[in-house]
Amino acid sequence: MRDILLDIVKHTHSLGFIQAVKIDGNDGSETNIEAMDDDRSVVLKGKLHNAVQDFSGVIGLGKLGVLSGYLNFDGYADAQSKIGVVKRERNGEQVAEELQFDSPKGYSANYRFMVSQLIEEKLKTVKFKGVNWDLTIQPTQQNLKDLSYFAGVMGSVESTFVAKTDGADLKFYIGDGSNDRVEIPFASNVNAELKKGWAWPLAQTLSILKLSDTSNASISFSEQGAMKISIDSGIGLYDYILPARTSA
């Protein structure tokens, strides 16, 4: 349980811009994860590889900093420590109410879930009907190093980057023709064209890509105006959808 919760917190709270998470356990057959930042610039759709039976129904994770603090406390990292889901009967159904942490050394803590109505209300605008993904690439360590470096150089004056193809090469552009600008080669021998010139948030993109080793990450682009960063943590698959912005 601890490893699963740490994985969820890592792929949400650690980004710095996601404040709440919805876990939809359905009937216990699968465990889906949804989240969104306050600016609605990133929508997360995830699914754990193995369903967690205790997460049946809809559960809201708020106060993620508190949950992260509990999970990273050394006393609860002990193999003999226990983390369990406490359920209560509500309207004739067993509903997950809180997490209970207990350690053999006497430490105890409780983390309350958000009620399902509140998390549903907070994320009610999380709708993604799907698009055709025109181009998918696997970023390299050099890609991340380059993008991170130039984000540090240009980030104070440019908050977005543009992804376009130049022949068979995919390039990222920071800045425009009338100001300081950078052109970064990102992939070669690509099999599709990106010509619309959509722009994407630089800081959020980097934060997401830094979550995983690049061997477990991919980036997909749609000329319909969406980018998807997929990260497979080994515990779950996390798809981050970023709606496009019109480039200047």
C-alpha positions as CSV (number, residue, x, y, z in Angstrom):
1,M,0.0,0.0,0.0
2,R,2.8,2.5,0.9
3,D,4.6,2.0,-2.4
4,I,1.3,2.6,-4.4
5,L,0.5,5.7,-2.4
6,L,4.0,7.0,-2.8
7,D,3.8,6.5,-6.6
8,I,0.5,8.4,-6.8
9,V,1.9,11.3,-4.7
10,K,5.1,11.4,-6.7
11,H,3.1,11.7,-10.0
12,T,0.8,14.4,-8.7
13,H,1.8,16.4,-5.6
14,S,5.5,16.4,-6.4
15,L,4.8,18.3,-9.6
16,G,3.9,21.4,-7.5
17,F,0.8,22.3,-9.3
18,I,-1.7,19.5,-8.5
19,Q,-3.7,20.0,-5.3
20,A,-6.2,17.1,-5.3
21,V,-6.5,13.6,-6.8
22,K,-9.6,11.5,-7.6
23,I,-9.2,7.7,-7.3
24,D,-12.0,5.8,-9.0
25,G,-11.9,2.2,-8.0
26,N,-15.1,1.3,-9.7
27,D,-16.2,-2.1,-8.3
28,G,-12.6,-3.0,-7.4
29,S,-11.7,-4.4,-10.8
30,E,-9.5,-1.4,-11.8
31,T,-8.1,1.7,-10.2
32,N,-8.1,4.9,-12.2
33,I,-6.6,8.2,-11.2
34,E,-7.7,11.7,-12.3
35,A,-6.3,15.1,-11.4
36,M,-6.0,18.6,-12.8
37,D,-4.1,21.8,-12.0
38,D,-6.0,24.9,-10.9
39,D,-5.2,26.6,-14.3
40,R,-6.6,23.6,-16.2
41,S,-3.4,23.5,-18.2
42,V,-2.7,19.9,-17.3
43,V,-5.2,17.0,-17.1
44,L,-4.0,13.7,-15.6
45,K,-5.6,10.4,-16.5
46,G,-3.9,7.4,-15.0
47,K,-4.5,3.8,-14.2
48,L,-2.7,1.4,-11.8
49,H,-1.4,-1.8,-13.4
50,N,-3.0,-3.8,-10.6
51,A,-6.3,-2.8,-9.0
52,V,-6.3,-2.0,-5.3
53,Q,-9.3,-3.7,-3.8
54,D,-9.5,-1.3,-0.8
55,F,-9.9,1.6,-3.3
56,S,-13.4,0.6,-4.5
57,G,-15.7,3.5,-5.3
58,V,-14.6,7.1,-5.6
59,I,-12.0,8.5,-3.2
60,G,-10.6,12.0,-3.0
61,L,-7.1,12.8,-1.9
62,G,-6.8,16.4,-0.7
63,K,-4.1,17.9,1.5
64,L,-1.5,16.0,-0.5
65,G,1.3,17.6,1.5
66,V,0.0,15.9,4.7
67,L,-0.2,12.5,2.9
68,S,3.3,12.9,1.5
69,G,4.6,13.7,5.0
70,Y,3.1,10.6,6.5
71,L,4.3,8.4,3.7
72,N,7.9,9.7,4.0
73,F,8.1,9.4,7.7
74,D,10.8,6.8,8.6
75,G,8.5,5.2,11.2
76,Y,6.0,4.1,8.5
77,A,8.7,2.8,6.2
78,D,9.3,-0.1,8.5
79,A,8.2,-3.4,7.0
80,Q,6.1,-4.1,10.1
81,S,4.3,-0.8,9.9
82,K,0.7,-1.0,8.6
83,I,-1.3,1.4,6.4
84,G,-4.9,0.5,6.0
85,V,-8.1,1.9,4.6
86,V,-10.8,2.5,7.2
87,K,-14.3,2.2,5.9
88,R,-17.7,3.2,7.4
89,E,-21.2,2.3,6.4
90,R,-23.0,5.1,4.6
91,N,-26.4,4.7,3.0
92,G,-26.1,1.0,3.2
93,E,-22.6,0.9,1.5
94,Q,-19.1,0.6,2.8
95,V,-17.3,3.8,2.0
96,A,-13.6,4.5,2.4
97,E,-13.2,7.2,5.0
98,E,-9.6,7.5,5.9
99,L,-6.1,5.9,5.9
100,Q,-4.7,4.7,9.2
101,F,-1.0,4.5,9.8
102,D,0.4,2.4,12.6
103,S,4.0,1.5,13.4
104,P,5.4,-1.1,15.8
105,K,7.1,1.7,17.7
106,G,3.8,3.2,18.7
107,Y,3.4,5.9,16.0
108,S,-0.1,6.4,14.7
109,A,-1.7,8.8,12.2
110,N,-4.9,9.2,10.3
111,Y,-5.4,10.8,6.9
112,R,-9.0,11.7,6.0
113,F,-10.2,11.3,2.4
114,M,-12.2,14.0,0.7
115,V,-15.9,13.0,0.3
116,S,-16.7,11.8,-3.2
117,Q,-19.0,14.8,-3.9
118,L,-16.3,17.3,-3.2
119,I,-13.7,15.7,-5.4
120,E,-16.2,15.2,-8.2
121,E,-17.1,18.9,-8.0
122,K,-13.4,20.0,-8.0
123,L,-12.7,17.9,-11.1
124,K,-16.0,18.1,-12.9
125,T,-14.4,19.9,-15.8
126,V,-11.9,17.1,-16.5
127,K,-13.2,16.0,-19.8
128,F,-11.1,14.8,-22.7
129,K,-12.9,13.3,-25.6
130,G,-9.7,12.0,-27.3
131,V,-7.8,13.1,-30.4
132,N,-5.7,11.5,-33.1
133,W,-2.0,11.5,-32.0
134,D,0.0,12.5,-35.1
135,L,3.5,12.1,-33.8
136,T,4.9,10.1,-30.8
137,I,8.5,10.2,-29.7
138,Q,10.6,8.9,-26.8
139,P,12.7,11.7,-25.3
140,T,16.3,11.2,-24.5
141,Q,18.4,12.3,-21.6
142,Q,20.0,14.8,-23.9
143,N,16.6,16.2,-24.8
144,L,15.8,16.8,-21.2
145,K,19.2,18.3,-20.5
146,D,18.8,20.7,-23.4
147,L,15.2,21.7,-22.6
148,S,16.0,22.1,-18.9
149,Y,19.1,24.3,-19.7
150,F,17.3,26.6,-22.1
151,A,14.3,26.8,-19.9
152,G,16.7,28.2,-17.2
153,V,18.0,30.7,-19.7
154,M,14.7,31.8,-21.3
155,G,12.1,30.9,-18.7
156,S,12.0,34.3,-17.1
157,V,10.9,35.9,-20.4
158,E,9.2,33.0,-22.2
159,S,6.8,30.6,-20.5
160,T,6.0,28.4,-23.5
161,F,7.7,26.5,-26.3
162,V,6.5,25.6,-29.8
163,A,6.9,22.1,-31.3
164,K,7.2,22.0,-35.1
165,T,8.7,19.7,-37.7
166,D,11.4,21.0,-40.1
167,G,11.6,18.3,-42.8
168,A,12.1,15.0,-41.0
169,D,13.3,16.7,-37.8
170,L,11.2,17.7,-34.8
171,K,12.4,21.0,-33.2
172,F,11.3,22.9,-30.1
173,Y,11.3,26.7,-30.3
174,I,11.5,29.1,-27.3
175,G,10.9,32.8,-28.2
176,D,9.8,34.3,-31.5
177,G,11.3,36.1,-34.4
178,S,11.1,39.6,-32.9
179,N,12.8,38.7,-29.6
180,D,15.5,36.4,-28.2
181,R,14.8,32.9,-29.4
182,V,16.2,29.4,-29.2
183,E,15.8,26.5,-31.6
184,I,16.4,23.0,-30.1
185,P,16.7,19.8,-32.2
186,F,14.6,17.2,-30.4
187,A,14.1,14.2,-32.7
188,S,15.2,13.2,-36.2
189,N,13.6,11.0,-38.9
190,V,10.1,11.6,-37.6
191,N,7.2,10.2,-39.7
192,A,4.7,13.0,-39.4
193,E,4.4,16.7,-39.8
194,L,3.6,19.3,-37.1
195,K,2.9,22.7,-38.8
196,K,0.2,24.3,-36.7
197,G,2.7,26.0,-34.3
198,W,0.9,25.2,-31.1
199,A,2.6,26.3,-27.9
200,W,2.9,24.4,-24.6
201,P,3.8,25.4,-21.1
202,L,7.5,25.0,-20.5
203,A,7.6,24.6,-16.7
204,Q,4.8,22.0,-16.5
205,T,6.3,20.0,-19.4
206,L,9.7,19.8,-17.8
207,S,8.3,19.0,-14.3
208,I,6.4,16.0,-15.8
209,L,9.2,14.7,-17.9
210,K,11.6,14.8,-14.9
211,L,9.3,12.4,-13.0
212,S,10.6,9.3,-14.9
213,D,13.6,7.8,-16.5
214,T,13.2,8.6,-20.2
215,S,13.0,4.9,-21.1
216,N,9.5,5.0,-19.5
217,A,8.3,8.2,-21.0
218,S,6.8,9.2,-24.4
219,I,5.5,12.5,-25.8
220,S,2.6,12.5,-28.3
221,F,1.4,15.5,-30.3
222,S,-1.8,16.2,-32.1
223,E,-2.4,18.8,-34.7
224,Q,-5.9,19.2,-33.1
225,G,-4.2,21.0,-30.3
226,A,-3.1,18.6,-27.6
227,M,0.1,17.1,-26.2
228,K,0.3,13.9,-24.1
229,I,3.2,12.9,-21.9
230,S,2.9,9.3,-20.9
231,I,4.9,7.9,-18.0
232,D,4.9,4.2,-16.9
233,S,6.2,4.0,-13.4
234,G,6.0,0.2,-13.2
235,I,3.1,0.7,-10.7
236,G,0.8,2.7,-13.0
237,L,0.5,4.4,-16.3
238,Y,0.1,8.2,-16.1
239,D,-1.1,10.2,-19.1
240,Y,-0.7,14.0,-18.8
241,I,-2.8,15.9,-21.4
242,L,-1.9,19.5,-22.0
243,P,-4.3,21.5,-24.2
244,A,-2.4,23.7,-26.6
245,R,-2.0,27.5,-26.5
246,T,-1.8,29.6,-29.5
247,S,1.8,30.7,-30.1
248,A,2.6,34.4,-30.4
